[in-house]
Amino acid sequence: MKLNTILLTSSLILGAQSLPLFERWFGSSDSEEIDSELFPVFNKDSNGTAVNGTSGGNSTFSNTTSSSTSTVKLFSFSSNFTALYNESFSVQSQGLTEVSNSSSLQLSLAEFLASQVSDATIVYEQINSTSPSNFSSSNLIELHQAIQSAEAEGVEGIVVLQDDDFLSESAFFLESTLNFTTSNTTIVLAPIFTVLEIPSTGVGNLIDSLQVASDSQKPDGATSFVVVDEYIYSGFYFDSDDTNGLVGFVSDEDVEWLYSEIKPLELSTSNITLAEAFSDANATTLPEIITLSITKNFNVDILSSITSTNIEGVVLQVPSLSILSDDALSGLGDEKIPVVLASSGFGASSSDLPDNVYTAGLLNADQAGVVLQVALASGLKGDELSELFESVYGA
C-alpha cells in the first residue's frame, strides 16, 4: 500500500481546516489521482453514518462491493487508537467524483481499511486500556484469552497492534502458549501507531498485516507472524534488533512467502508440550520473575535479597559460562527459586549444571523469561523444567 496516493485530514486534529495532513508533513500539495474503485460505496443511514459500525470500542466494517471471504479480528490495548479508528477523515482526490459529488469524501479509518482489504471483514476490539509503560504479564494473559475467544468464534485471522517494545515478547508468548496444531487461525502482530504516523508507515503496515492475516496461502505449519515495514517474520524467531525469522514480505499489496513450510521449535517435556501444560493449568496469572544482566565477577549473594521477595524465578543474561566460577554455579543451585542462564556464548546442557539451574540454549533472555513464567504458571518444576529447556536445540 503506497500512502502517497491518498491525502488524509483528521477532523479530530485539524478541525475544519482544509489543508491535507499529508501536505503538512511533506510540504507538497501534489497528489496522484486515485482510482475511485479503491473506495467502494459504504451503506449509510440518513445521517451519513456507516450502519455496520459503532462509536464505541468495537467496530465491524467490510467492503460491500465484494463478497468477504474471511473475518479478521483486530485487537489493541489503546483507547487512543480506538478513538483514531472510529474518527472521520477527509480523503481528497479528483478521482473520487464517482463516489462523492464533492472532491472530499469523509471516511473513518475503519472504513478506509475495509476499502483496502477487500477480501475480509474487519472486526475491531479494544482488549483493555493500558499504556506501554504499564504493560505487564497480566496483559499477556488478557491477550491470550482474547485470542482464544476469537478462535472459538471461527475467525480466519487475528491482528494484534502492540507497542514496539513488546512485539517480540508478545509474539513469543503466544507461540509458547497457544496450541497451533488445533487451530487454522493466522495470528499477526504489528506496531501500533498514532495519528502523527498516518502519513508515513502506520496505516500501510496495518493494511499489510490485515492482508497477511487474511491470506489463504500461508506456509504449512505456520503459527504467528510479526509484520514490520513490509517484511513478515516468524513470531517464534522475531527479534526487533535483527532480521531473524524472515519468512516473507508484502509487495504491491501481494503477500509473498519465502517458504512453503515453517517448523518452529516445539517447547516440551517428555510428556507434554508447554502450550498443553499451560492450557491444562488454566492459568489466569503469570508469576513474577526478574532478569539480571551480568558482565563479570558475578557474586551469587546478589540473589539473596531477591529470594526474600515475591519473585519466583531469575534469568541471568551472561556473555559466557566462563564468568561464573564453580562456587558461583554451586551457589545458584542453592537458591530456592529456579535460575535460567541465557547467553549466546555457550551451549552447556542443563544436566551439567546444579539442580535448579537451567540454560536457555538458543533462547535470548526475553524468550527465556517467557518460557520460565509460562512453565511456572503451568506447574512445571525440577526435571520437567530441565526437559523443557533441553527441548530447545543447543541447550
N, C-alpha and C positions, 0 to 999 in steps of 0.2 A: 504494500500500500504506500503510494507516494503522496505525502501530505502537502506537497507544493501544488497539488491540483485542487485544493479547497481552501476557502477562507472562512475562518470561524470567528464570530464575535459573541462573547458571553454577555448576556444581559445582566448576569449576576455581578460581573466585574466592571463592565464598561457602561452599564445603564443604557441609555437611548443613543449613545454616540454611534455614529455610522462607520468610523474608521475601523477596518478589519483588524482583528487581533494579530493575524499573520503579518500584516504590514507593520504593526507596532514593533514587532521583534526583529524583522529582517529589513525594514526600511524600504520596501518596494510595494508599489500598488499594482504591479503587473500580475496578471493571473491567467492561467490556462483555461480554455473553455472546457467545462465539464460536460460529459455526456449525460443527458437527462436520464438515461436508463440506470445510472448509478443510484438515483434517488427515486425509488418507486413510490407511488401514492399510498399513504397510510390511511386506514379507516379513521375518520374524525367524527366527533359529535358536533352539535351545532355551535359549540364554543371553540372548535378547533383543537380539542384535546384528543390525544390518542386514546381510543376507547379500551385498549387492552393494556394500558399502563396504569401505574399508581404514583401518587406523590410521596409515598412512604418509603420504607426501607426495602421493599420488594417490588420488582417490576418485571413484566414479561413483554417482549416485543419480538415480532417476526416479520419477515419480508412477505407482504401479502400478494406480491406479483408472481411468486413461485412457490411450489409445494415444499414445505420443510421436510427434510429427511432425517433430522436428528434434533435432539434437545440438549443444549449446553447450559449447565448451571454455572453462574459467575458469582464468586464469593469475594468479600473483602472484610476487613476489620475496621474500616474507616468511615465515620459519619460524614467527614468532609467529602470523600469520594461519592458517597450516596447522594449528597446534595448536588455534586457535579454531574453525576449520572442522570439525574432527573431534570437538570437545568436546561432551559431552552437556549439555543444558539441560532445565529443567523448564518446561513450558508449562501454565499453570494457568488453568482456567476451568470453570464448571459446564457449559458447552456441550460438553465433551469426553466425557461419560459414555457415548456410543455407541461411542467409540473405546477407552476405557480404563475399567476398573471403578473406578479411583480418580479423584480430581479433579486429579491431576497426571500429565502424560504426558511421558516422557523422550524427547527428540528431539535429535539433533545438529543443528548449524547446516546441514549438508549436507542432512539430511532435511527440515528446515523449508523451505529454499529450494526443494527439489523439490516440496513440497506447494503452494507459492505460484505456481510457474511450471509449470503442468500440461501445457503443450504441448511440453515439451522435456526431453531427458535432459541432465543437467549433469555434465560430466567435469572434475574439478579437477586441476591440476598446478602444482607449485611449480617455477619455472624455475631459480632459484638462491636463495641466502640472502644478500641484500645490504641493508644499512641505507641509509636515504635519504642519509646523509652520505657514503657510499662509492659511490653510484650514478654510473656513468661510461659512456663511449661503448661500452666492451666489453659492458655490459649491454644496450645498444640492439641490438647485433649478436646477442646471445643471444635477445632478444625477436623480432627479425626471423626468426631460424632456427626458433624455436618456432612462430611463426605459419605459416611456410611448411610445416612438418611437419603442423600441424593442418589446413591447407588440403588437403594431399595425402591426408589421411585422409578428406576429404569432409565435414567438419563444416559445418553451415549458419551457425553463429555463433561468435564469439570475444569474450570479455570479459576485459580486462586490468585488474587492480587496481593502481593506481600511486599513489605519493605525490603530493600536491597540487603540489609544486614541479616535478614532471617530467611532469605531464599534457600540457601544451601541447607541450613538446619531443618527447615520445614519440609523440604523435598526428601531429605534422608529419613526424617521421622516417619513420613508417610510410607516410604519404601520399607521401613523396618516393621511397621505395624499393620499394614493392610494386606490382606490375602489376595494378591492379584491373580492367583490361579483360578479363582472362582468368580472373577469379575471381568467384563469386557469394557468397562468404563475407562476412557482415556483421561488422565489427570495431568493438567498443565499448571505450572506455577510461573508467574510473570511479575516484574516490578510494578508496583502501584505508582500512580503519577498524580500530579496536581494540575490545575488549570494553566499554570505557567509552562508546563511541559507539553501541552497540547500541540503547539506549532512544531515541535521537534520530533521526538520519538514516542511519546506517551501513547497516543491513540493508535499509531501504526503498529507498535509492538503488541497492543491488546488485540488488534484485529488479526495479527499473525497468530497469536495464541489461541484465539477462537477458531481459526481455520485448522490449526493443528488438532485441537480438541474434537473437532467435527470430522476430521479426515478418516476415511474408512480404510485407508491403505497403510496404516501404521505397521511397523515390523512385528513379526510374531514374537511373543514373549515380552513385548514392550510393557513397561509399567508406567511410571510417571516421568514427566519431562519438565525441563525449565526452558523457557523461550526468552532470549535476550538479544536484541539487535539483529533480528532475522536468523539467528542461529538456534538450533534445537539441541539441547543437552539431555543426557540421561539423568534422571533425578537422583539415582544412586551415586553417580560419579561426579556430579556437578560441583565445581569449586569456582567461586567468583574470581579467584586470583589467577586462574589459568584456563586452558581450553580442554581440560579432561572431560571425557564423556561426550564429545561432539558426535551426534548421530544423524543430523540433518539440517536443513535450512529452508527458509521461505523465500522464494524468488518470484517476483512479479505475481504475487498472490497465489502461487502454486507451492504446495508442500512437497519438498524433495527429501527422500530418505537415503542415507548412505549405506544402510544395512537392511537386509531382508529379515534378520532375526537378531534379537538382543537378549542376552542372558546375564543379568546382574548376579552377583554372588548371593547365594542363599544363606542367610544367617540362621543357624540352627544348632541344637544339641543333637545327641544321638537319637533322641526320641521325638523331638518336636521342633518346628520352626519357631523363630521368635515371634512372628506375626500370630501364629496359632496360640502360643502361650499367652500373648497379650490379650487376645480375644477371649480365651478361656478364663482369664483372671478378671475380665470385665472391669479393668482398672479405670477409675474416674479421676485419679491424680497421678502425678509423677513425683518421685522423691527428689529432694534437693541434693545436688552434687556440686562440687567445685572443681575448676580446672586451674592448675598452677603451672606456670612456665618456669622451668628450671634450666639454668645455663651452665653452672659449675658449682662445685663444692656444696652439694646438697646435704643439708642436715635434717635427718628424719624428725628431729624434735619439733620442726615447724608444723607437723601434723598433730601434735599433742593438743593444741588449742582447738583444732577443728573437730576432733572426735568427741569433744565435750558439748558440741552444738547439735542442731538438728540435721546437720549434713550427713548423708548416708553413703556417700561414695566420693572418691577423688580420682581425677585424671591428671597425671603428671606428664606435661609435654617436655620431652628431653631431646637434646640433639643426638645422643648416643647412649648406649647402655654403659659405656666405659666411665661416664662421670659418676656413676653410682657405685660406691665401694661395696664390698661384701657385707660390711657392717650395716651400711645404709639399706641394702636389699633385705637383710635379715630384720632390720628394724621395721621396714614396711610390712613385712609378713606378720609382725606382732600387733599391727593396728587392728582395731575391732571392725573397721569398715573396709570394703574392697578398694584396691588401688589399681588403676589401669595405667600402664606406661605407653605413651603414644609418641612415636618417633619414626622418621624415615631413615634414620641412621642405623637401625638394627632390626633383625627379624627373629629374635630369640623366641623359642617356644615357651608357652606358659608352664610347661612341665619342667622347665629348667629354672623356674622361679619359685620363691617361697609360697606357701599356701596364702591365699587371699590377695596375691599379686598376679596381675594378668598383663599380657602385652596385646596392643591393639592391632598388630600386624600392619596391613595396608591402610587401615583407617587413620584419618587425621584426628587431632584432638577433639574437634567438634563432633565428628561422627562417633568417636569412641564414647563421648559423653552421652550421646543419644542412645547408643546401644546399652550402656550401663544403666541409664534411667529406665528404659523400657524393660530391661531384664529384671531389675529390682522390683519394678511395679508388677511384673508378671510372676514374682515369687521365685525366680531362679537364683541359685546361690551355689557356692562351693564348686563341685565337679561340673555342675551344669553351666556355671559361668565360664569355667575353663574350656569346656567343649564349645561353648558359644563363640568365644574369641578364637579358638582353634579353627573354627569353620571359615574364618577369613584367611584366604591363602596368604602365606607368609608369616602367620602368627606362630 
